């Protein structure tokens, strides 16, 4: 059975109380309880605002990918927060699209622990930092105490030597005693002794302290003895001068030293007890590499069958060589030991693998007293369980990464399976739309196109969300004009507005108009279009206001604020906190009534976040909503605008071009062949990659259109054979329904020259072919030319249809004739008002006339100008694109005059007067 592993937040807090999590933008989203005691982290904070890399310094950068490349390596972080300077030692682990840091504080001095305010309970049970620091602290205190005592002894010895020349002024007792025991001389400092034993110069030396004196006279050698004089302790040295007949006594009070020695002994005993009970193996060596102390845990870790006390004094010079067979990499173990001892610098956190599968963590701490090297401390901890846990975490991460790959593969396949037939549906419906069909079937066709387009929007929403969350959607940085971007977004929803009693107003701050900024206009347009579409969807009547203001401005960048305000149904207060979550809508009835996946606002937020912006909403249920977002942009100039070499009046001439179409889907075959053959291209068909290779061996083609996913042999595999085995450099364009980012790199790597995503537009396909083959451009009939051409044929081809009027009249010819007469009487007045209001720049009145003309244009099915009348209404009402109004009005006037002429020509008597 496959082993699975999972750690909850409580387990992670217990195992790694100093951990923290980062998302893909390196925002610290949460942290362990002990770390929060050291660093004030509130909300989401950027990693670089809290830490910098102490080790390694140069190889790792503040980026998601760089940190992931260094996972499972020991790193040392230094905080940048002024009030909490400390070091963290640990490692990074990537889990899904987050990074987990596990480790603990690294204290180099005992004072650091005292200043941190941490308690033993703040560390994990397995963390030996506190034990080690306690050992070091006690050791430092003991060494400091010994050093102080030694300094004091040296100082007092020097005083004795100096004052020996002046015995009477010496601070320590000096006496001279004859060989028969009579006190011959005593300096002033000796009074304390003479007084204690009730004697003076000339008396016999006190019997209570004459043992050393007797030994001196008997052996004729110097003798030292410690003697209690009342409550004080003295050290007496007797030096014989037999040839002179006396013995000199030099005394020194050692009361404080005796007390210090007793304390040192007690401290040493406590230190030994502490070390012996540590969960870590400890080995303290002096500067000669002789063992000063060790503990039972150290012996157990290395299989030493001896009590720790028996090892004291043992030479460890050859210990690395003698124990190397215990380690997985014996030679590296020996060389590392030699390098560490040579450098005499702390080495913390080295991990060693033993031959029996265990893992040890080793710390080396050199000991210096007054800058003099006095030895070092080895500290070993068994981290086998930790390594096993880490291994399970890594395994869990690999499983998560695999699931992401599986999900992406599923999405790519789903994209292909849905978008391929969708390409056929949209393509064939477009071809049918250009044919002459009865109104009944045109309505059916329109329904098919709308349904297919809505389904394509849902597919794109799901794929966009997946790409963003997988980190595979990249933003581009190009120049764009803000007001043009806003106008395009508004035009994109005009067809929705036209279906309701709505009006969109646009207010762009004067300083923004005409400004060129650097950013991703496609993604900003996607956000605006989504929010505008929602506003239209949830608003039946009233006004939608789009505002663009500068919220922050300096010479190098703008921060723009966009607001979309509607008068729609609003959002309940309870739903507002989760309105930007994926698949969230107000309630189930919202989906039934208005449709959609609930992904639009989620995608908007993700896109805003990617551009380092903010998005929010204000809403009152039943009164409307205001969605606002801010995004920073750098300031650009004309040179940053993308070049557009293909104008509306240009088209590549692909006539005579021999193209091999490799496509297995019948509908897509028909659609692509219809487009290409209409342009004069010569098309041959292959239904899979194997057929394509066989045809390329026999026939010479100018270009290959290669579907990616096909039976027998796919497009990528076929391309690789064409390039490597056939050695052909024929241009190949991939036809793909896979919409995930990264696919284009795969196609280019396989040897394809270009790619186009399904469903594609005919002009997009033709441009790809012409650009790749460097074909000449030819000037085609522009829109105005087409208009003139269509008007010249208007008398012969009716521009109106009274079928709808007939349906309304239910066969009543009198009613039809009456409606025609009203149309012929009112239309000349309307088109005159159009021209007058345009000349006088009375745009509100112009909008009103256009609005009144729409019902009669629709009733008469004058489809040629239906969209133009709508644009006149929209542009004049919004005060946008005013430069386009003259041509629009001119076209409406001409078409209406032609329609009037056609009605007149079909009537027995004049019904109107032309304008």
MOKAJO-V279652 format. One line per field, one symbol per residue. psi: psi as a letter, one per 20 degrees, with the letter a starting at -180 (. if undefined). burial: 1 if it has 9 or more other C-alpha atoms within 8 Angstrom, else 0. A space follows every 10 residues. Layout:
BEGIN
psi = ???
burial = ???
END
This chain:
BEGIN
psi = pppqppprhh ghhghmikrq qqaijkpohr qqhhhhhhpn opbpqpgiih qqphpqghip rmqgggghhj qjqpqpqpqj pgjlprqppb qqppockrpp pparqopiqh hhgghhjqrh iiqqhipjgg gghhghgggh gghggggggg ggggghhhgg ggihimhhjp iqppqpprhj jpohqprhii hhghghjlrr phrqpphhkj ghgghghhik qqpqppppnc jqpqppppoq mghikrpqpo qppkghgggh gggggggggg gggghhjqiq ppopqaijkq pgqarhhghg hjkomqqhhi ipiqpjhjhg hhjhiiqhng hhgghggggg hghlqpopjp ppprhjirpq ppqpoqppol jppjarppop pokggghhgh hhggghghgg hhhgggghgg hggggghghg hhggggghhg hhhiroqqhg hhggghgggg gggghhgggh gghggggghi kjoqqrorqq pghgggghgg hhjhhghhir mrppqpoppg ihpipprpbn hghghggggg hggggggjpg rbqppoqoro ippahhqqoq pppoprkbir pqhhhghjhj qqkprgrhhg ghgiarijig hghggghggh jkaqqrqpqp piirqopqqp pqqqpaahii pppniorhjq qqojpipopo oopipgghgg gghggghhjj qopqppirhg hggghhhhqp rhqpooqgoq rfprhghggh gggggikpkp ppppoqiojq qhhhhgghhi jqhrqppqpq qhhgghgggg ghilqqqqpr orghghgggh hhjhhhopjr pjghhgghil inhggghghg ggghhhghgg hghggghghj kmhhhggggg hhhgghgghj lmhhjghggg hgggghhilq lhiigghggg ggggghgggh hhgghjqiqp irpq.
burial = 0000000000 0110111111 1111011110 1111110000 0001111001 1111010001 0001011101 1000111111 1001111111 1111100111 1111111001 0110000000 0011000101 0110111110 0110110010 0000000001 0010001011 0111111110 0111011111 1001100010 1000100001 0110111001 1111001010 0111111111 1100011111 1111100101 0001001100 1101111101 1111111011 1111111111 1000000100 1100110001 0001011001 0011001001 0000001000 0111100111 1111111100 0011111111 1111001000 0111111001 1001000100 1110111011 1111111110 1010000000 0100100110 0110010110 1111111101 0110000111 1110111111 0011011100 1111100110 0110111111 1010111111 1110110111 1111111111 1000001111 1111111111 1100110011 1101110001 1000000111 1111111110 0011101011 1011111111 1111111001 1000000001 1111001111 1111101111 1010111011 1110011111 1110110000 1111111101 0011111111 1110000000 1111111111 0010001101 1111111111 0000111111 1000100000 0000011000 1001100111 1101110010 0000010000 1011101111 1111101100 0110011111 1011001111 1110110111 1111111100 0000100110 1111111111 1111000000 11000
END
